[in-house]
Amino acid sequence: MELSGQTVLVTGAARGIGRELTRQLVGQGAHVIALGRDRGRIDQLREAHPGQVSTYVVDLADGPALDAAIAGLKSRH
């Protein structure tokens, strides 16, 4: 699958599988929109991949916060 130049949304990107998936997608040339709950870890992820990762701190279980994040995504991407 050709990912160079594509944009991919990854939830749970602050740690574990989501973080590793983000790293691998960036390695294949994708821009990643990374969502996670831990601001510190999400910020580290963005700093590790400048210009390749956009980050949003959001808890997917928090309906209003998720709605706000989706609205922000629609306005920026």
N, CA, C and O atoms as CSV, one atom per row, in Angstrom:
chain,resi,resn,atom,element,x,y,z
A,1,MET,N,N,0.838,-1.163,0.000
A,1,MET,CA,C,0.000,0.000,0.000
A,1,MET,C,C,0.896,1.244,0.000
A,1,MET,O,O,1.820,1.350,0.806
A,2,GLU,N,N,0.620,2.164,-0.893
A,2,GLU,CA,C,1.394,3.404,-1.004
A,2,GLU,C,C,0.831,4.429,-0.022
A,2,GLU,O,O,-0.323,4.839,-0.143
A,3,LEU,N,N,1.642,4.840,0.944
A,3,LEU,CA,C,1.189,5.792,1.951
A,3,LEU,C,C,1.830,7.167,1.823
A,3,LEU,O,O,1.408,8.114,2.486
A,4,SER,N,N,2.826,7.279,0.991
A,4,SER,CA,C,3.505,8.557,0.825
A,4,SER,C,C,2.515,9.629,0.387
A,4,SER,O,O,1.816,9.475,-0.614
A,5,GLY,N,N,2.466,10.714,1.149
A,5,GLY,CA,C,1.573,11.814,0.831
A,5,GLY,C,C,0.152,11.653,1.330
A,5,GLY,O,O,-0.665,12.559,1.169
A,6,GLN,N,N,-0.162,10.499,1.943
A,6,GLN,CA,C,-1.503,10.259,2.473
A,6,GLN,C,C,-1.596,10.758,3.914
A,6,GLN,O,O,-0.582,10.882,4.601
A,7,THR,N,N,-2.808,11.042,4.363
A,7,THR,CA,C,-3.045,11.424,5.755
A,7,THR,C,C,-3.806,10.297,6.431
A,7,THR,O,O,-4.794,9.788,5.902
A,8,VAL,N,N,-3.326,9.914,7.623
A,8,VAL,CA,C,-3.899,8.795,8.363
A,8,VAL,C,C,-4.232,9.251,9.781
A,8,VAL,O,O,-3.427,9.927,10.422
A,9,LEU,N,N,-5.400,8.888,10.267
A,9,LEU,CA,C,-5.823,9.188,11.633
A,9,LEU,C,C,-5.530,7.987,12.521
A,9,LEU,O,O,-5.945,6.868,12.219
A,10,VAL,N,N,-4.810,8.223,13.624
A,10,VAL,CA,C,-4.490,7.151,14.570
A,10,VAL,C,C,-5.001,7.552,15.943
A,10,VAL,O,O,-4.622,8.597,16.472
A,11,THR,N,N,-5.861,6.721,16.518
A,11,THR,CA,C,-6.315,6.951,17.887
A,11,THR,C,C,-5.430,6.145,18.834
A,11,THR,O,O,-4.847,5.134,18.441
A,12,GLY,N,N,-5.335,6.593,20.066
A,12,GLY,CA,C,-4.479,5.901,21.026
A,12,GLY,C,C,-3.011,6.051,20.694
A,12,GLY,O,O,-2.205,5.174,21.005
A,13,ALA,N,N,-2.659,7.160,20.063
A,13,ALA,CA,C,-1.301,7.348,19.552
A,13,ALA,C,C,-0.279,7.718,20.626
A,13,ALA,O,O,0.919,7.757,20.345
A,14,ALA,N,N,-0.727,7.984,21.834
A,14,ALA,CA,C,0.196,8.409,22.883
A,14,ALA,C,C,1.104,7.281,23.373
A,14,ALA,O,O,2.183,7.536,23.907
A,15,ARG,N,N,0.673,6.060,23.193
A,15,ARG,CA,C,1.474,4.948,23.716
A,15,ARG,C,C,1.168,3.638,22.997
A,15,ARG,O,O,0.231,3.552,22.203
A,16,GLY,N,N,1.951,2.656,23.282
A,16,GLY,CA,C,1.712,1.295,22.804
A,16,GLY,C,C,1.609,1.140,21.295
A,16,GLY,O,O,2.404,1.691,20.534
A,17,ILE,N,N,0.613,0.379,20.890
A,17,ILE,CA,C,0.425,0.059,19.481
A,17,ILE,C,C,0.177,1.318,18.652
A,17,ILE,O,O,0.709,1.447,17.549
A,18,GLY,N,N,-0.626,2.248,19.174
A,18,GLY,CA,C,-0.902,3.482,18.444
A,18,GLY,C,C,0.352,4.296,18.187
A,18,GLY,O,O,0.526,4.844,17.099
A,19,ARG,N,N,1.226,4.379,19.178
A,19,ARG,CA,C,2.485,5.118,19.026
A,19,ARG,C,C,3.377,4.444,17.979
A,19,ARG,O,O,3.947,5.117,17.119
A,20,GLU,N,N,3.495,3.134,18.052
A,20,GLU,CA,C,4.317,2.397,17.093
A,20,GLU,C,C,3.730,2.485,15.689
A,20,GLU,O,O,4.468,2.635,14.715
A,21,LEU,N,N,2.417,2.393,15.579
A,21,LEU,CA,C,1.775,2.540,14.275
A,21,LEU,C,C,2.070,3.911,13.682
A,21,LEU,O,O,2.366,4.028,12.493
A,22,THR,N,N,1.989,4.940,14.509
A,22,THR,CA,C,2.315,6.292,14.044
A,22,THR,C,C,3.741,6.350,13.520
A,22,THR,O,O,3.992,6.901,12.449
A,23,ARG,N,N,4.670,5.784,14.270
A,23,ARG,CA,C,6.080,5.783,13.855
A,23,ARG,C,C,6.257,5.082,12.512
A,23,ARG,O,O,6.989,5.565,11.647
A,24,GLN,N,N,5.598,3.958,12.338
A,24,GLN,CA,C,5.740,3.213,11.088
A,24,GLN,C,C,5.082,3.944,9.914
A,24,GLN,O,O,5.623,3.944,8.808
A,25,LEU,N,N,3.941,4.554,10.141
A,25,LEU,CA,C,3.270,5.298,9.073
A,25,LEU,C,C,4.110,6.487,8.621
A,25,LEU,O,O,4.234,6.749,7.424
A,26,VAL,N,N,4.683,7.200,9.578
A,26,VAL,CA,C,5.563,8.321,9.235
A,26,VAL,C,C,6.758,7.808,8.432
A,26,VAL,O,O,7.189,8.449,7.473
A,27,GLY,N,N,7.286,6.660,8.823
A,27,GLY,CA,C,8.408,6.062,8.103
A,27,GLY,C,C,8.070,5.712,6.661
A,27,GLY,O,O,8.962,5.606,5.819
A,28,GLN,N,N,6.782,5.533,6.377
A,28,GLN,CA,C,6.341,5.230,5.018
A,28,GLN,C,C,5.881,6.486,4.282
A,28,GLN,O,O,5.343,6.400,3.178
A,29,GLY,N,N,6.091,7.646,4.890
A,29,GLY,CA,C,5.801,8.905,4.204
A,29,GLY,C,C,4.427,9.494,4.441
A,29,GLY,O,O,4.065,10.484,3.804
A,30,ALA,N,N,3.654,8.913,5.339
A,30,ALA,CA,C,2.313,9.427,5.617
A,30,ALA,C,C,2.382,10.588,6.605
A,30,ALA,O,O,3.294,10.667,7.427
A,31,HIS,N,N,1.409,11.480,6.510
A,31,HIS,CA,C,1.186,12.479,7.559
A,31,HIS,C,C,0.176,11.857,8.505
A,31,HIS,O,O,-0.841,11.325,8.060
A,32,VAL,N,N,0.442,11.916,9.809
A,32,VAL,CA,C,-0.427,11.273,10.781
A,32,VAL,C,C,-1.121,12.318,11.652
A,32,VAL,O,O,-0.486,13.228,12.185
A,33,ILE,N,N,-2.424,12.167,11.783
A,33,ILE,CA,C,-3.195,12.925,12.765
A,33,ILE,C,C,-3.321,11.995,13.952
A,33,ILE,O,O,-4.014,10.980,13.885
A,34,ALA,N,N,-2.647,12.346,15.044
A,34,ALA,CA,C,-2.540,11.473,16.202
A,34,ALA,C,C,-3.417,11.972,17.349
A,34,ALA,O,O,-3.283,13.115,17.787
A,35,LEU,N,N,-4.308,11.117,17.830
A,35,LEU,CA,C,-5.163,11.434,18.966
A,35,LEU,C,C,-4.740,10.597,20.159
A,35,LEU,O,O,-4.454,9.406,20.028
A,36,GLY,N,N,-4.703,11.232,21.324
A,36,GLY,CA,C,-4.363,10.516,22.549
A,36,GLY,C,C,-4.750,11.320,23.772
A,36,GLY,O,O,-5.026,12.516,23.674
A,37,ARG,N,N,-4.772,10.671,24.919
A,37,ARG,CA,C,-5.200,11.325,26.153
A,37,ARG,C,C,-4.068,12.005,26.903
A,37,ARG,O,O,-4.313,12.963,27.636
A,38,ASP,N,N,-2.849,11.544,26.742
A,38,ASP,CA,C,-1.713,12.016,27.533
A,38,ASP,C,C,-0.991,13.150,26.803
A,38,ASP,O,O,-0.253,12.913,25.847
A,39,ARG,N,N,-1.215,14.399,27.272
A,39,ARG,CA,C,-0.637,15.561,26.597
A,39,ARG,C,C,0.884,15.473,26.478
A,39,ARG,O,O,1.440,15.788,25.427
A,40,GLY,N,N,1.543,15.059,27.519
A,40,GLY,CA,C,3.008,14.970,27.482
A,40,GLY,C,C,3.501,14.006,26.417
A,40,GLY,O,O,4.418,14.328,25.661
A,41,ARG,N,N,2.905,12.844,26.354
A,41,ARG,CA,C,3.323,11.834,25.364
A,41,ARG,C,C,2.947,12.247,23.943
A,41,ARG,O,O,3.704,12.010,23.002
A,42,ILE,N,N,1.786,12.858,23.794
A,42,ILE,CA,C,1.376,13.325,22.464
A,42,ILE,C,C,2.317,14.427,21.984
A,42,ILE,O,O,2.709,14.446,20.818
A,43,ASP,N,N,2.678,15.341,22.879
A,43,ASP,CA,C,3.621,16.404,22.510
A,43,ASP,C,C,4.972,15.821,22.109
A,43,ASP,O,O,5.587,16.286,21.150
A,44,GLN,N,N,5.438,14.810,22.833
A,44,GLN,CA,C,6.705,14.154,22.485
A,44,GLN,C,C,6.635,13.515,21.104
A,44,GLN,O,O,7.600,13.558,20.340
A,45,LEU,N,N,5.507,12.933,20.797
A,45,LEU,CA,C,5.320,12.300,19.487
A,45,LEU,C,C,5.424,13.335,18.373
A,45,LEU,O,O,6.107,13.112,17.374
A,46,ARG,N,N,4.747,14.464,18.544
A,46,ARG,CA,C,4.799,15.529,17.544
A,46,ARG,C,C,6.221,16.073,17.400
A,46,ARG,O,O,6.683,16.321,16.286
A,47,GLU,N,N,6.908,16.256,18.517
A,47,GLU,CA,C,8.279,16.773,18.487
A,47,GLU,C,C,9.249,15.789,17.839
A,47,GLU,O,O,10.231,16.205,17.223
A,48,ALA,N,N,8.989,14.503,17.970
A,48,ALA,CA,C,9.851,13.484,17.371
A,48,ALA,C,C,9.700,13.415,15.856
A,48,ALA,O,O,10.581,12.912,15.159
A,49,HIS,N,N,8.565,13.927,15.346
A,49,HIS,CA,C,8.279,13.858,13.906
A,49,HIS,C,C,7.778,15.223,13.418
A,49,HIS,O,O,6.628,15.347,12.998
A,50,PRO,N,N,8.634,16.239,13.473
A,50,PRO,CA,C,8.166,17.587,13.112
A,50,PRO,C,C,7.644,17.660,11.675
A,50,PRO,O,O,8.280,17.193,10.730
A,51,GLY,N,N,6.460,18.267,11.551
A,51,GLY,CA,C,5.851,18.431,10.238
A,51,GLY,C,C,5.173,17.189,9.690
A,51,GLY,O,O,4.504,17.251,8.659
A,52,GLN,N,N,5.339,16.066,10.367
A,52,GLN,CA,C,4.759,14.815,9.879
A,52,GLN,C,C,3.605,14.317,10.732
A,52,GLN,O,O,2.838,13.449,10.314
A,53,VAL,N,N,3.488,14.881,11.946
A,53,VAL,CA,C,2.441,14.450,12.871
A,53,VAL,C,C,1.720,15.664,13.421
A,53,VAL,O,O,2.347,16.579,13.954
A,54,SER,N,N,0.397,15.672,13.290
A,54,SER,CA,C,-0.454,16.664,13.946
A,54,SER,C,C,-1.099,15.962,15.123
A,54,SER,O,O,-1.542,14.820,14.999
A,55,THR,N,N,-1.158,16.633,16.267
A,55,THR,CA,C,-1.652,15.957,17.458
A,55,THR,C,C,-2.857,16.666,18.067
A,55,THR,O,O,-3.008,17.885,17.981
A,56,TYR,N,N,-3.703,15.853,18.683
A,56,TYR,CA,C,-4.882,16.341,19.397
A,56,TYR,C,C,-4.985,15.562,20.695
A,56,TYR,O,O,-4.952,14.331,20.695
A,57,VAL,N,N,-5.109,16.275,21.792
A,57,VAL,CA,C,-5.308,15.627,23.083
A,57,VAL,C,C,-6.807,15.477,23.280
A,57,VAL,O,O,-7.534,16.464,23.390
A,58,VAL,N,N,-7.259,14.235,23.324
A,58,VAL,CA,C,-8.692,13.973,23.479
A,58,VAL,C,C,-8.899,12.566,24.042
A,58,VAL,O,O,-8.190,11.624,23.688
A,59,ASP,N,N,-9.881,12.454,24.921
A,59,ASP,CA,C,-10.309,11.163,25.451
A,59,ASP,C,C,-11.541,10.748,24.644
A,59,ASP,O,O,-12.575,11.411,24.717
A,60,LEU,N,N,-11.444,9.690,23.897
A,60,LEU,CA,C,-12.548,9.273,23.030
A,60,LEU,C,C,-13.815,8.920,23.804
A,60,LEU,O,O,-14.895,8.867,23.216
A,61,ALA,N,N,-13.707,8.679,25.100
A,61,ALA,CA,C,-14.878,8.378,25.918
A,61,ALA,C,C,-15.622,9.649,26.353
A,61,ALA,O,O,-16.729,9.577,26.886
A,62,ASP,N,N,-15.004,10.803,26.120
A,62,ASP,CA,C,-15.604,12.092,26.492
A,62,ASP,C,C,-16.288,12.671,25.251
A,62,ASP,O,O,-15.648,13.313,24.417
A,63,GLY,N,N,-17.602,12.432,25.144
A,63,GLY,CA,C,-18.362,12.827,23.949
A,63,GLY,C,C,-18.169,14.276,23.530
A,63,GLY,O,O,-17.843,14.520,22.368
A,64,PRO,N,N,-18.357,15.260,24.428
A,64,PRO,CA,C,-18.179,16.659,24.035
A,64,PRO,C,C,-16.750,16.969,23.571
A,64,PRO,O,O,-16.556,17.733,22.625
A,65,ALA,N,N,-15.761,16.382,24.230
A,65,ALA,CA,C,-14.369,16.612,23.825
A,65,ALA,C,C,-14.100,15.995,22.454
A,65,ALA,O,O,-13.386,16.577,21.637
A,66,LEU,N,N,-14.664,14.833,22.207
A,66,LEU,CA,C,-14.506,14.179,20.911
A,66,LEU,C,C,-15.167,15.011,19.811
A,66,LEU,O,O,-14.601,15.184,18.732
A,67,ASP,N,N,-16.370,15.525,20.090
A,67,ASP,CA,C,-17.049,16.385,19.115
A,67,ASP,C,C,-16.209,17.611,18.783
A,67,ASP,O,O,-16.113,18.009,17.623
A,68,ALA,N,N,-15.598,18.210,19.808
A,68,ALA,CA,C,-14.760,19.390,19.598
A,68,ALA,C,C,-13.529,19.032,18.762
A,68,ALA,O,O,-13.131,19.801,17.887
A,69,ALA,N,N,-12.931,17.880,19.023
A,69,ALA,CA,C,-11.761,17.456,18.254
A,69,ALA,C,C,-12.131,17.218,16.790
A,69,ALA,O,O,-11.382,17.593,15.888
A,70,ILE,N,N,-13.269,16.603,16.559
A,70,ILE,CA,C,-13.722,16.351,15.183
A,70,ILE,C,C,-13.977,17.675,14.466
A,70,ILE,O,O,-13.607,17.833,13.303
A,71,ALA,N,N,-14.600,18.613,15.149
A,71,ALA,CA,C,-14.826,19.934,14.547
A,71,ALA,C,C,-13.509,20.596,14.203
A,71,ALA,O,O,-13.381,21.213,13.146
A,72,GLY,N,N,-12.524,20.475,15.088
A,72,GLY,CA,C,-11.196,21.032,14.818
A,72,GLY,C,C,-10.528,20.362,13.636
A,72,GLY,O,O,-9.879,21.033,12.833
A,73,LEU,N,N,-10.669,19.070,13.515
A,73,LEU,CA,C,-10.102,18.337,12.383
A,73,LEU,C,C,-10.742,18.796,11.073
A,73,LEU,O,O,-10.051,19.015,10.079
A,74,LYS,N,N,-12.051,18.937,11.082
A,74,LYS,CA,C,-12.747,19.350,9.858
A,74,LYS,C,C,-12.309,20.734,9.412
A,74,LYS,O,O,-12.199,20.991,8.213
A,75,SER,N,N,-12.062,21.619,10.352
A,75,SER,CA,C,-11.688,22.981,9.987
A,75,SER,C,C,-10.240,23.100,9.524
A,75,SER,O,O,-9.890,24.043,8.813
A,76,ARG,N,N,-9.392,22.141,9.926
A,76,ARG,CA,C,-7.959,22.227,9.594
A,76,ARG,C,C,-7.532,21.314,8.471
A,76,ARG,O,O,-6.536,21.586,7.800
A,77,HIS,N,N,-8.259,20.239,8.251
A,77,HIS,CA,C,-7.793,19.247,7.261
A,77,HIS,C,C,-8.835,19.087,6.204
A,77,HIS,O,O,-8.654,18.304,5.272
